[in-house]
């Protein structure tokens, strides 16, 4: 059969093998020769195939027989599968099996639910028994055990998070727990009332160690306290005792300026052991000296105390090796520290009371004297509240609280110079803490005043500025006289920036409030639209009047109290906001009638007429605090929008050509006008015309010309 798989090459059948040459195509005789040779070859192939099949007849016969058997077996298998499928479909075994399985699942679920119900019933019965146990224990006075059980039940019945999923009976048990808790609380609080009581007439506190509950005696007070702690009412139960202790014990002890002696008297009675604490003032009101000059005399007391303890050690009343029995001599040795600690408390208490009692009322004689320099003010100074600033030539009015606080600080630091290192260090910290009390108390106490425009806020600003400068000078003033070991430890300069920042924060807060109120007033003008109509003009005029009223109020407060430099800076910022806002509102108008220009001009002139005194006050104040006739800065430098608004008033009645010429000569740009503002202003006032187009073109060309030059 190899002949069947060998390829026939046409070239072998031709006389000329080069059949790919396009220049010599096959002729008709060549084609007929090719056909004849192909037919011969085909006959030869058929003859060989036939001979091959005949020679292998038995093999082909066996192969075809095996194929027939395979087909027959596959048909038989298909028939058997069909019978099996038919058998299964006629008898639904799986349906019966599924039904049995479902029934088993239902039965198992029912059994599980019954077991859970039985478990729940057991829990409910156990909880009920424990609640009954609590009631019985309370009756027989075993409150500690009852409290422990009550605390355990609280975690189950009260503080559980899944109350919605709990059965109804849990609610009943919770109510019963609440009833037990209230009964327990009532019993324990009654015990506390019987355990501690006060006798105000004799300054005596009575304490009973053993108590009784419902005819059950001998219950320890410690047991009652443990039970109260277990049910979480210890704080509540001791609140009344603590309140009465503060009222009848702590307050008298703190109020007395002498040492308090406490006497414990134990008494035994039929109802148990009692103890009485009686508060008596000591015979010697000066155990600890009040004055630093008396500390030297106290050394004799220190010596006597040491000798007394030595005698006690010889008599073996106290152990010679136990330092706890030397408390008296240690106290005497540290009397300087005790003295300094008490004086520190007194200093801080005095500073705190002064700050809390301050009302920041403005003294009647505090006029605008702070605008004078120091040399001009000496003849007029009659108030301690007008103070010199150390590092500037200005003076300012401060509150009485700040003045008293600095007097207290100076007095404390003078005592540091006369004291030992240990005492001086306590006084130094007292001085620092007194200054920090101002920062902690005043901004909170006067929070409402800081949210409004008033003199109190300005005084707080002045106070902080004054305190910051005074703090910077403290070390220079006292460091040389401090004890040698303290000179490198004393630092005040870190406090100055805090007060300076607070001063600036208060001032900026006032400025923002003023600007906000002014903007609210200007908003009432509705952008100064249609002022040629009477109603709109009156509304705009009312807004201008409100602006003037607000500025007059601010002027009265600021010009009287603020530092000259601060007043100049603050008022300039406020006026800049007013002028820029009004100028921008007018420039935003897209259509201005001829009569409207006159009304707008009249409103601007009205504003300037009423604010002339404010402008003069800003111009007159120099940063040195003097009144200067020829100031280095002009109003236009301080308030850039002032020249713009004035020029805008002139533009309202200027011809179109004059406006264009003013732009071309850079006059308008020097007054703060932008090209777009000038163009929009011209479009709003002048009707469309060849002249307007020509002027707008000249303005635009001027802009590009200036841009190309730059």
C-alpha positions as CSV (number, residue, x, y, z in Angstrom):
1,X,0.0,0.0,0.0
2,X,3.0,2.3,-0.2
3,X,2.0,3.4,-3.6
4,X,-1.1,5.0,-2.2
5,X,1.0,7.2,0.2
6,X,3.7,8.2,-2.3
7,X,3.0,11.5,-4.0
8,X,2.9,11.7,-7.8
9,X,5.2,14.4,-9.3
10,X,3.8,15.7,-12.5
11,X,7.4,16.7,-13.7
12,X,8.2,12.9,-13.8
13,X,5.4,12.4,-16.3
14,X,6.6,15.2,-18.7
15,X,9.3,15.3,-21.2
16,X,10.3,18.8,-20.2
17,X,10.5,19.0,-16.3
18,X,10.7,22.8,-16.2
19,X,6.9,23.6,-16.0
20,X,7.4,26.7,-13.8
21,X,8.9,28.7,-16.7
22,X,6.2,31.2,-17.8
23,X,8.0,31.9,-21.0
24,X,7.6,28.2,-22.2
25,X,4.1,27.0,-21.5
26,X,2.9,23.4,-22.1
27,X,1.8,22.5,-25.5
28,X,-1.2,20.4,-26.5
29,X,0.8,17.3,-27.2
30,X,2.5,17.6,-23.8
31,X,-0.9,17.9,-22.1
32,X,-2.3,14.8,-24.0
33,X,0.9,12.9,-23.0
34,X,0.3,13.9,-19.4
35,X,-3.3,12.7,-19.4
36,X,-2.3,9.3,-20.9
37,X,0.4,8.8,-18.3
38,X,-1.9,9.7,-15.5
39,X,-4.5,7.2,-16.7
40,X,-1.9,4.5,-16.8
41,X,-0.8,5.3,-13.4
42,X,-4.4,5.3,-12.0
43,X,-5.0,1.9,-13.5
44,X,-1.9,0.6,-11.9
45,X,-2.8,1.9,-8.5
46,X,-6.3,0.4,-8.7
47,X,-4.8,-3.0,-9.6
48,X,-2.4,-2.9,-6.7
49,X,-5.2,-1.9,-4.2
50,X,-7.3,-4.8,-5.4
51,X,-4.5,-7.3,-5.0
52,X,-3.8,-6.0,-1.5
53,X,-7.4,-6.4,-0.4
54,X,-7.6,-9.9,-1.8
55,X,-4.4,-10.9,-0.1
56,X,-5.6,-9.6,3.3
57,X,-9.2,-10.7,3.0
58,X,-9.3,-12.7,6.3
59,X,-7.9,-9.8,8.3
60,X,-10.5,-7.4,6.9
61,X,-13.3,-9.8,7.5
62,X,-12.3,-10.3,11.2
63,X,-12.1,-6.5,11.7
64,X,-15.6,-5.9,10.3
65,X,-17.0,-8.8,12.4
66,X,-15.6,-7.2,15.6
67,X,-17.1,-3.9,14.7
68,X,-20.5,-5.5,14.3
69,X,-20.2,-7.2,17.7
70,X,-19.4,-3.9,19.4
71,X,-22.4,-2.2,17.9
72,X,-24.6,-5.0,19.0
73,X,-23.3,-4.9,22.5
74,X,-23.8,-1.1,22.8
75,X,-27.4,-1.5,21.7
76,X,-27.9,-4.2,24.3
77,X,-26.4,-2.0,27.0
78,X,-28.6,1.0,26.0
79,X,-31.6,-1.3,26.3
80,X,-30.7,-2.4,29.8
81,X,-30.1,1.2,30.9
82,X,-33.5,2.2,29.5
83,X,-35.1,-0.7,31.5
84,X,-33.3,0.5,34.7
85,X,-34.5,4.0,34.2
86,X,-38.0,2.8,33.7
87,X,-37.9,0.7,36.8
88,X,-36.7,3.6,38.9
89,X,-39.4,5.9,37.6
90,X,-42.1,3.4,38.3
91,X,-40.9,3.0,42.0
92,X,-40.0,6.6,43.6
93,X,-37.6,5.3,46.3
94,X,-35.9,8.6,46.8
95,X,-39.2,10.3,47.5
96,X,-39.9,7.9,50.4
97,X,-36.3,8.3,51.6
98,X,-36.6,12.1,51.7
99,X,-39.8,11.9,53.6
100,X,-38.2,9.7,56.2
101,X,-35.2,12.1,56.5
102,X,-37.5,15.1,56.9
103,X,-39.5,13.4,59.6
104,X,-36.2,12.5,61.5
105,X,-35.1,16.2,61.3
106,X,-38.5,17.4,62.7
107,X,-38.3,15.0,65.6
108,X,-34.7,16.0,66.4
109,X,-35.7,19.7,66.3
110,X,-38.6,19.0,68.7
111,X,-36.3,17.1,71.0
112,X,-33.7,19.9,70.9
113,X,-36.4,22.6,71.7
114,X,-37.7,20.5,74.6
115,X,-34.2,20.2,76.0
116,X,-33.6,23.9,75.7
117,X,-36.9,24.6,77.4
118,X,-36.0,22.3,80.2
119,X,-32.6,24.0,80.4
120,X,-34.3,27.4,80.5
121,X,-36.7,26.2,83.2
122,X,-33.7,25.0,85.3
123,X,-32.0,28.4,84.9
124,X,-35.2,30.3,85.8
125,X,-35.7,28.0,88.9
126,X,-32.1,28.6,89.9
127,X,-32.4,32.4,89.5
128,X,-35.6,32.4,91.5
129,X,-34.0,30.3,94.3
130,X,-31.0,32.7,94.4
131,X,-33.4,35.7,94.7
132,X,-35.2,33.9,97.5
133,X,-31.8,33.3,99.1
134,X,-31.0,37.0,98.9
135,X,-34.2,37.9,100.7
136,X,-33.6,35.3,103.4
137,X,-30.0,36.5,104.0
138,X,-31.1,40.1,104.3
139,X,-33.7,39.1,107.0
140,X,-31.0,37.3,109.1
141,X,-28.4,40.1,108.7
142,X,-26.0,38.3,106.4
143,X,-25.8,41.2,104.0
144,X,-22.3,40.4,102.7
145,X,-23.4,37.1,101.2
146,X,-26.6,38.5,99.9
147,X,-24.7,41.3,98.2
148,X,-22.4,39.0,96.5
149,X,-25.3,36.9,95.1
150,X,-27.1,40.1,94.1
151,X,-24.0,41.3,92.1
152,X,-23.8,38.0,90.3
153,X,-27.5,38.1,89.4
154,X,-27.1,41.7,88.1
155,X,-24.8,40.4,85.3
156,X,-27.5,38.0,84.2
157,X,-30.7,39.9,84.7
158,X,-29.8,43.6,84.4
159,X,-26.7,44.2,82.3
160,X,-27.5,41.7,79.6
161,X,-27.3,43.2,76.0
162,X,-29.9,40.9,74.3
163,X,-33.0,41.9,76.3
164,X,-35.2,41.7,73.2
165,X,-34.5,38.0,72.7
166,X,-35.1,37.1,76.4
167,X,-38.4,35.5,77.4
168,X,-41.0,37.3,79.3
169,X,-40.2,35.6,82.6
170,X,-36.8,37.3,82.6
171,X,-38.6,40.6,82.9
172,X,-40.4,39.3,86.0
173,X,-37.2,38.1,87.5
174,X,-35.5,41.4,86.7
175,X,-38.3,43.2,88.6
176,X,-37.8,40.9,91.5
177,X,-34.1,41.6,91.4
178,X,-34.8,45.3,91.5
179,X,-37.0,44.9,94.5
180,X,-34.3,42.9,96.3
181,X,-31.7,45.6,95.3
182,X,-33.9,48.4,96.7
183,X,-34.4,46.5,99.9
184,X,-30.7,45.9,100.2
185,X,-29.9,49.5,99.5
186,X,-32.4,50.7,102.1
187,X,-31.0,48.4,104.8
188,X,-27.3,49.4,104.1
189,X,-28.0,53.1,104.0
190,X,-29.9,52.9,107.2
191,X,-26.9,51.1,108.7
192,X,-24.6,53.9,107.5
193,X,-26.9,56.5,109.1
194,X,-26.7,54.6,112.4
195,X,-22.9,54.1,112.1
196,X,-21.8,57.7,111.6
197,X,-23.4,60.8,112.9
198,X,-22.3,64.3,113.8
199,X,-22.8,66.5,116.9
200,X,-22.3,70.0,115.6
201,X,-22.6,71.7,119.0
202,X,-19.5,69.9,120.4
203,X,-17.6,69.5,117.1
204,X,-17.8,65.7,117.6
205,X,-18.1,62.9,115.1
206,X,-19.5,59.6,116.4
207,X,-18.6,56.3,114.8
208,X,-20.2,52.9,115.7
209,X,-18.2,49.8,114.9
210,X,-21.0,47.2,115.4
211,X,-24.5,47.6,114.1
212,X,-27.8,45.7,114.1
213,X,-30.1,44.8,111.2
214,X,-33.7,43.8,112.0
215,X,-33.0,42.7,115.6
216,X,-29.8,40.9,114.5
217,X,-26.9,42.4,116.5
218,X,-23.1,42.3,116.1
219,X,-22.8,43.1,112.4
220,X,-19.4,44.8,111.8
221,X,-19.2,48.1,110.0
222,X,-16.6,46.6,107.7
223,X,-19.2,44.0,106.6
224,X,-21.7,46.8,105.7
225,X,-19.0,48.6,103.6
226,X,-18.1,45.4,101.8
227,X,-21.8,44.8,101.0
228,X,-22.2,48.3,99.7
229,X,-19.2,47.9,97.5
230,X,-20.5,44.6,96.2
231,X,-23.8,46.1,95.0
232,X,-22.0,49.2,93.7
233,X,-23.6,51.8,96.1
234,X,-20.5,52.5,98.2
235,X,-20.0,56.0,96.6
236,X,-23.6,56.8,96.9
237,X,-23.7,55.5,100.5
238,X,-20.7,57.5,101.6
239,X,-21.8,60.7,99.7
240,X,-23.9,61.9,102.7
241,X,-21.1,61.0,105.1
242,X,-18.5,62.8,103.0
243,X,-20.7,65.9,102.7
244,X,-21.2,66.1,106.5
245,X,-17.5,65.4,107.0
246,X,-16.6,68.3,104.8
247,X,-19.1,70.5,106.5
248,X,-18.4,69.6,110.2
249,X,-14.7,68.6,110.0
250,X,-12.8,69.7,106.9
251,X,-14.3,73.2,106.8
252,X,-13.6,74.0,110.5
253,X,-10.0,72.6,110.1
254,X,-9.3,74.7,107.0
255,X,-11.0,77.8,108.5
256,X,-9.0,77.7,111.8
257,X,-5.7,79.5,111.5
258,X,-4.2,77.1,114.1
259,X,-3.4,73.5,114.3
260,X,-6.3,71.1,114.9
261,X,-6.1,68.4,117.6
262,X,-8.2,65.3,117.0
263,X,-9.1,63.2,120.0
264,X,-10.3,59.6,119.6
265,X,-12.4,58.3,122.5
266,X,-13.3,54.6,122.4
267,X,-16.4,53.6,124.3
268,X,-18.0,50.2,124.9
269,X,-21.7,49.9,125.4
270,X,-24.4,47.3,125.2
271,X,-24.8,48.1,121.5
272,X,-21.1,47.6,120.6
273,X,-17.9,49.6,120.5
274,X,-18.1,53.4,119.6
275,X,-15.5,56.0,118.8
276,X,-15.8,59.7,119.1
277,X,-13.6,62.2,117.2
278,X,-13.6,65.6,118.8
279,X,-12.1,68.6,117.0
280,X,-10.3,71.1,119.3
281,X,-8.1,74.0,118.5
282,X,-4.6,73.7,119.8
283,X,-3.4,75.9,122.6
284,X,-0.5,77.4,120.6
285,X,-1.8,79.1,117.5
286,X,1.8,79.3,116.0
287,X,3.2,75.9,115.8
288,X,4.4,76.9,112.3
289,X,5.5,80.5,112.0
290,X,3.5,83.0,109.9
291,X,6.5,85.3,109.2
292,X,9.8,84.3,107.5
293,X,11.6,86.4,110.1
294,X,10.4,84.1,112.9
295,X,12.0,81.0,111.3
296,X,15.3,81.7,113.2
297,X,13.5,81.6,116.6
298,X,12.0,78.3,115.6
299,X,15.3,76.6,115.8
300,X,15.0,76.3,119.6
301,X,11.8,74.3,119.1
302,X,13.6,72.1,116.7
303,X,16.3,71.4,119.3
304,X,13.8,70.7,122.0
305,X,11.9,68.3,119.8
306,X,15.1,66.4,118.9
307,X,16.0,66.1,122.6
308,X,12.4,64.9,123.5
309,X,12.6,62.1,120.9
310,X,16.1,61.1,122.1
311,X,14.6,60.7,125.6
312,X,11.8,58.6,124.3
313,X,14.4,56.3,122.7
314,X,16.3,56.0,125.9
315,X,13.1,55.0,127.7
316,X,12.4,52.6,124.8
317,X,9.0,54.1,124.1
318,X,10.0,54.4,120.5
319,X,12.3,52.2,118.4
320,X,15.7,53.7,117.8
321,X,15.9,52.0,114.4
322,X,12.5,52.8,113.1
323,X,12.4,56.1,111.2
324,X,8.5,56.2,111.4
325,X,8.8,57.1,115.1
326,X,10.8,60.3,114.3
327,X,8.0,62.1,112.6
328,X,7.9,64.9,115.1
329,X,11.6,65.8,114.7
330,X,11.4,65.4,110.9
331,X,8.4,67.8,110.9
332,X,10.4,70.3,113.0
333,X,13.4,70.0,110.7
334,X,11.3,70.7,107.7
335,X,9.4,73.6,109.3
336,X,10.8,75.9,106.5
337,X,9.1,73.7,103.9
338,X,5.9,73.6,105.9
339,X,6.0,77.4,106.3
340,X,6.7,77.8,102.6
341,X,4.0,75.4,101.6
342,X,1.4,77.1,103.7
343,X,2.4,80.6,102.4
344,X,2.3,79.2,98.9
345,X,-1.3,78.1,99.5
346,X,-2.1,81.5,101.0
347,X,-0.6,83.3,98.0
348,X,-2.4,81.2,95.4
349,X,-5.7,81.4,97.4
350,X,-5.4,85.2,97.5
351,X,-4.6,85.4,93.8
352,X,-7.5,83.1,93.0
353,X,-9.9,85.1,95.1
354,X,-8.8,88.4,93.6
355,X,-9.3,87.0,90.0
356,X,-12.7,85.4,90.8
357,X,-14.0,88.6,92.5
358,X,-12.8,90.9,89.6
359,X,-15.6,92.5,87.6
360,X,-13.5,94.6,85.1
361,X,-15.5,97.7,85.8
362,X,-14.0,100.8,84.2
363,X,-12.8,103.4,86.7
364,X,-14.4,106.8,86.2
365,X,-11.0,108.7,86.2
366,X,-9.5,106.5,83.4
367,X,-9.7,108.8,80.5
368,X,-7.7,108.8,77.3
369,X,-4.5,109.4,79.3
370,X,-2.8,106.4,77.9
371,X,-2.2,108.2,74.7
372,X,0.4,110.4,76.5
373,X,4.0,109.4,76.8
374,X,5.5,108.7,80.2
375,X,7.1,112.2,80.7
376,X,3.8,114.0,79.9
377,X,1.8,111.8,82.2
378,X,3.6,112.1,85.5
379,X,1.7,115.2,86.5
380,X,-1.7,113.6,85.8
381,X,-1.2,110.1,87.1
382,X,-3.7,109.5,89.9
383,X,-4.8,105.9,89.2
384,X,-2.8,102.7,89.8
385,X,-4.7,101.2,86.8
386,X,-2.8,103.4,84.3
387,X,0.5,101.6,84.1
388,X,3.8,102.0,82.3
389,X,4.9,99.4,79.9
390,X,8.5,98.4,80.5
391,X,9.7,97.9,76.9
392,X,7.8,100.6,75.1
393,X,7.1,104.3,75.8
394,X,3.3,103.7,75.9
395,X,0.9,103.5,78.9
396,X,-2.3,101.6,79.1
397,X,-5.3,101.1,81.4
398,X,-5.4,97.7,83.0
399,X,-7.9,96.0,85.3
400,X,-7.8,96.0,89.0
401,X,-7.2,92.3,88.9
402,X,-4.1,92.6,86.9
403,X,-2.7,95.4,89.0
404,X,-3.3,93.5,92.2
405,X,-1.9,90.3,90.8
406,X,1.4,92.0,89.8
407,X,1.6,93.6,93.3
408,X,1.2,90.2,94.8
409,X,3.9,88.7,92.5
410,X,6.3,91.5,93.3
411,X,5.7,91.0,97.0
412,X,6.3,87.3,96.7
413,X,9.5,87.7,94.8
414,X,10.8,90.2,97.4
415,X,10.2,87.5,100.0
416,X,12.3,85.1,97.8
417,X,15.2,87.5,98.1
418,X,15.0,87.3,101.9
419,X,14.5,83.6,102.3
420,X,16.5,80.4,102.1
421,X,16.7,78.3,99.0
422,X,14.0,75.8,100.1
423,X,11.6,78.6,101.0
424,X,12.5,80.7,98.1
425,X,11.9,78.0,95.6
426,X,8.3,77.5,96.9
427,X,7.7,81.2,96.7
428,X,9.1,81.3,93.1
429,X,6.6,78.5,92.1
430,X,3.8,80.4,93.9
431,X,4.6,83.5,91.8
432,X,4.6,81.6,88.6
433,X,1.4,79.7,89.4
434,X,-0.3,83.0,90.4
435,X,0.4,84.4,86.9
436,X,-0.9,81.2,85.3
437,X,-4.1,81.6,87.3
438,X,-5.0,84.7,85.3
439,X,-4.7,82.7,82.1
440,X,-6.8,79.9,83.5
441,X,-9.6,82.0,85.2
442,X,-10.2,85.2,83.4
443,X,-10.9,83.9,79.8
444,X,-13.4,81.4,81.2
445,X,-15.0,83.8,83.7
446,X,-15.5,86.5,81.0
447,X,-16.3,84.2,78.1
448,X,-19.6,86.0,77.4
449,X,-17.9,89.4,77.4
450,X,-15.3,88.2,74.9
451,X,-18.1,87.3,72.5
452,X,-19.3,90.9,72.4
453,X,-17.9,94.4,71.8
454,X,-17.2,95.9,75.2
455,X,-14.5,97.4,77.4
456,X,-14.0,94.2,79.4
457,X,-12.5,92.5,76.4
458,X,-10.2,95.4,75.7
459,X,-9.1,95.5,79.4
460,X,-8.2,91.7,79.2
461,X,-6.2,92.5,76.1
462,X,-4.4,95.3,77.9
463,X,-3.9,93.0,81.0
464,X,-2.2,90.3,78.9
465,X,0.0,92.8,77.1
466,X,1.0,94.4,80.4
467,X,1.6,91.1,82.2
468,X,3.8,89.8,79.3
469,X,6.1,92.8,79.6
470,X,6.1,92.7,83.4
471,X,7.1,89.0,83.2
472,X,10.0,89.7,81.0
473,X,11.3,92.2,83.5
474,X,11.0,90.0,86.6
475,X,14.2,88.1,86.2
476,X,16.2,91.3,85.5
477,X,14.7,93.0,88.6
478,X,15.2,90.3,91.2
479,X,17.7,87.6,89.9
480,X,20.7,89.3,91.5
481,X,19.1,89.2,95.0
482,X,17.9,85.6,94.8
483,X,19.7,82.9,96.8
484,X,22.7,81.7,94.9
485,X,21.4,78.2,94.3
486,X,18.2,79.5,92.7
487,X,19.7,82.0,90.2
488,X,20.1,79.4,87.5
489,X,16.7,77.8,88.2
490,X,14.5,80.8,88.1
491,X,12.8,81.3,84.7
492,X,9.9,83.7,83.8
493,X,10.5,84.4,80.2
494,X,8.7,81.3,79.0
495,X,5.4,82.8,80.3
496,X,5.6,86.0,78.4
497,X,4.8,84.6,74.9
498,X,1.7,82.9,76.3
499,X,0.3,86.2,77.6
500,X,1.3,88.0,74.4
501,X,-0.5,85.4,72.3
502,X,-3.5,85.6,74.5
503,X,-3.5,89.4,74.2
504,X,-3.4,89.2,70.4
505,X,-6.1,86.5,70.3
506,X,-8.5,88.6,72.4
507,X,-7.8,91.7,70.2
508,X,-8.3,89.7,66.9
509,X,-11.5,88.3,68.3
510,X,-12.8,91.8,69.0
511,X,-11.8,92.9,65.5
512,X,-13.6,90.0,63.9
513,X,-16.7,90.8,65.9
514,X,-16.6,94.4,64.8
515,X,-16.1,93.5,61.2
516,X,-18.9,90.9,61.3
517,X,-21.4,93.5,62.7
518,X,-20.3,96.0,60.1
519,X,-20.8,93.5,57.3
520,X,-24.2,92.7,58.7
521,X,-25.1,96.4,58.6
522,X,-23.8,96.8,55.0
523,X,-25.8,93.8,53.9
524,X,-28.9,95.8,54.7
525,X,-28.1,98.1,51.8
526,X,-28.8,95.2,49.4
527,X,-25.7,96.0,47.4
528,X,-26.6,99.7,47.0
529,X,-29.0,98.8,44.1
530,X,-31.6,101.2,42.8
531,X,-30.8,104.0,45.2
532,X,-32.6,106.4,42.9
533,X,-35.8,105.0,44.3
534,X,-36.7,106.5,47.6
535,X,-37.3,103.3,49.4
536,X,-34.0,101.8,48.4
537,X,-32.1,105.0,49.1
538,X,-33.6,105.1,52.7
539,X,-32.5,101.5,53.2
540,X,-29.0,102.2,52.0
541,X,-28.8,105.4,54.2
542,X,-30.0,103.4,57.2
543,X,-27.2,100.9,56.6
544,X,-24.7,103.7,56.5
545,X,-26.1,105.1,59.7
546,X,-25.7,101.7,61.3
547,X,-22.1,101.5,60.2
548,X,-21.5,104.9,61.7
549,X,-23.2,103.9,64.9
550,X,-21.1,100.7,65.3
551,X,-17.9,102.6,64.6
552,X,-18.8,105.3,67.1
553,X,-19.3,102.7,69.8
554,X,-16.1,101.0,68.9
555,X,-14.3,104.4,68.8
556,X,-15.5,105.2,72.3
557,X,-14.1,102.0,73.7
558,X,-11.0,101.5,71.7
559,X,-9.8,105.1,71.6
560,X,-10.2,105.3,75.4
561,X,-8.5,102.1,76.4
562,X,-6.4,100.5,73.7
563,X,-2.7,101.1,73.3
564,X,-2.1,103.8,70.7
565,X,-0.3,101.4,68.4
566,X,-3.0,98.7,68.9
567,X,-5.7,101.3,68.3
568,X,-4.1,102.5,65.1
569,X,-3.7,99.0,63.7
570,X,-7.1,97.8,64.7
571,X,-9.1,100.8,63.6
572,X,-7.2,100.8,60.3
573,X,-8.2,97.2,59.7
574,X,-11.9,97.9,60.5
575,X,-12.1,101.0,58.3
576,X,-10.3,99.1,55.5
577,X,-13.0,96.4,55.6
578,X,-15.8,99.0,55.5
579,X,-14.4,101.1,52.6
580,X,-13.4,98.1,50.5
581,X,-16.8,96.4,51.0
582,X,-18.8,99.5,50.0
583,X,-16.5,100.2,47.0
584,X,-16.8,96.6,45.8
585,X,-20.6,96.6,46.2
586,X,-20.9,99.8,44.1
587,X,-18.5,98.5,41.4
588,X,-20.5,95.3,41.1
589,X,-23.6,97.2,40.0
590,X,-24.3,96.4,36.3
591,X,-26.8,99.2,35.6
592,X,-26.6,102.7,37.2
593,X,-29.1,105.4,36.3
594,X,-28.0,109.0,36.1
595,X,-30.0,110.0,39.2
596,X,-28.6,106.9,40.9
597,X,-25.0,108.1,40.6
598,X,-25.9,111.3,42.5
599,X,-27.5,109.3,45.3
600,X,-24.5,106.9,45.5
601,X,-22.2,109.9,45.6
602,X,-24.3,111.5,48.4
603,X,-24.1,108.2,50.5
604,X,-20.3,108.1,50.1
605,X,-20.0,111.8,51.2
606,X,-22.3,111.1,54.1
607,X,-20.0,108.3,55.2
608,X,-16.9,110.4,55.0
609,X,-18.4,113.3,56.8
610,X,-19.4,111.2,59.8
611,X,-16.1,109.2,59.9
612,X,-13.8,112.2,59.7
613,X,-13.1,112.2,63.4
614,X,-12.2,108.4,63.2
615,X,-9.8,109.1,60.3
616,X,-8.2,111.9,62.2
617,X,-7.7,109.8,65.3
618,X,-6.0,107.1,63.3
619,X,-3.7,109.6,61.5
620,X,-2.8,111.5,64.7
621,X,-1.6,108.5,66.7
622,X,2.0,107.5,66.2
623,X,3.4,104.2,67.5
624,X,5.5,106.0,70.1
625,X,2.3,107.1,71.8
626,X,2.6,110.9,71.0
627,X,0.3,113.1,69.1
628,X,2.2,113.9,65.9
629,X,1.5,116.8,63.6
630,X,3.3,115.5,60.6
631,X,3.0,111.8,60.6
632,X,5.3,109.7,58.4
633,X,2.3,107.6,57.2
634,X,-0.7,108.9,55.4
635,X,-4.2,107.7,55.7
636,X,-3.9,106.2,52.2
637,X,-1.0,104.1,53.5
638,X,-2.9,102.9,56.5
639,X,-6.2,102.4,54.7
640,X,-5.6,101.6,51.0
641,X,-9.4,101.4,50.2
642,X,-9.9,105.0,51.4
643,X,-8.4,106.6,48.3
644,X,-10.3,104.1,46.1
645,X,-13.7,104.9,47.6
646,X,-13.0,108.7,47.4
647,X,-12.0,108.4,43.8
648,X,-15.1,106.3,43.1
649,X,-17.2,109.2,44.5
650,X,-15.5,111.4,41.9
651,X,-16.0,109.0,39.1
652,X,-19.8,108.9,39.6
653,X,-20.1,112.4,38.1
654,X,-17.1,112.4,35.7
655,X,-17.5,112.4,31.9
656,X,-16.6,109.2,30.0
657,X,-13.6,110.8,28.3
658,X,-12.2,112.0,31.7
659,X,-12.5,108.5,33.2
660,X,-10.7,107.1,30.2
661,X,-8.0,109.7,30.5
662,X,-7.6,109.0,34.2
663,X,-7.0,105.3,33.4
664,X,-4.5,106.1,30.6
665,X,-2.5,108.3,33.0
666,X,-2.5,105.5,35.6
667,X,-4.4,107.6,38.0
668,X,-7.1,105.0,38.6
669,X,-4.7,102.1,38.9
670,X,-2.7,104.1,41.5
671,X,-6.0,104.4,43.4
672,X,-6.5,100.6,43.4
673,X,-8.8,100.2,40.4
674,X,-8.5,97.2,38.2
675,X,-9.1,97.3,34.4
676,X,-12.1,95.0,34.7
677,X,-13.6,97.3,37.4
678,X,-13.2,100.4,35.2
679,X,-14.7,98.7,32.2
680,X,-17.7,97.3,34.1
681,X,-18.2,100.7,35.7
682,X,-18.3,102.4,32.3
683,X,-20.7,99.8,31.0
684,X,-23.0,100.3,34.0
685,X,-23.2,104.1,33.8
686,X,-22.9,105.0,30.1
687,X,-25.2,103.6,27.3
688,X,-23.7,101.7,24.4
689,X,-22.4,104.1,21.8
690,X,-19.4,104.6,19.4
691,X,-17.7,106.8,22.0
692,X,-18.1,104.1,24.7
693,X,-16.7,101.5,22.4
694,X,-13.8,103.7,21.6
695,X,-13.1,104.4,25.2
696,X,-13.2,100.7,26.2
697,X,-10.9,100.0,23.3
698,X,-8.4,102.6,24.5
699,X,-8.6,101.1,28.1
700,X,-7.9,97.7,26.8
701,X,-5.1,98.8,24.5
702,X,-3.6,100.6,27.4
703,X,-3.6,97.4,29.4
704,X,-1.9,95.4,26.7
705,X,0.6,98.2,26.2
706,X,1.5,98.2,29.8
707,X,1.7,94.4,29.8
708,X,4.1,94.5,26.8
709,X,6.3,97.0,28.6
710,X,6.4,94.9,31.7
